[in-house]
Amino acid sequence: KAIHPPITQDNGIQGKVFLTFVVERDGSVSTVKILKGVDKSLDDEAVRAILASPKWSPGLQRGRAVRFRYQISLVFSMGR
């Protein structure tokens, strides 16, 4: 779970962070990169959340697990 860093909450910074990463054959995540960031604190938290996520399901090709690149966006919002 991504947590809105206190410094960005205090300054009212919110937005959507776009990331790309590789899901390995064992379901672990590697090579996390920011495609479009908002603020260094939010970007760092987005990377931390992806790296801390539970194992993903690997891609399948001809019935065998393969690595694949995935893109995702995480939204940091103050809520109401």
C-alpha positions, 0 to 999 in steps of 0.5 A: 500500500502506498502511503502519502508522505507527510511532507507532501500532505503538508504542502498539498502535493498530489497527483499520478505517478507513472511507473514501469517495472519487470515482473520476473519468472518467480513473480518478483519485481525488478527494474522499477523506473518512473516514467512520469513523476509528480514530486520526489517524495511521491515518486520514491513512495511509489517505487517503494510500494511497488517493490514491497508488493506481494509477488505478481503472476509472471507472464506465460508463453507456451505454458512457461513462466516468462519475464514481462514489462508492466506499466502502472500508475499510482494516484496520490490524493488527499481525499475529501 
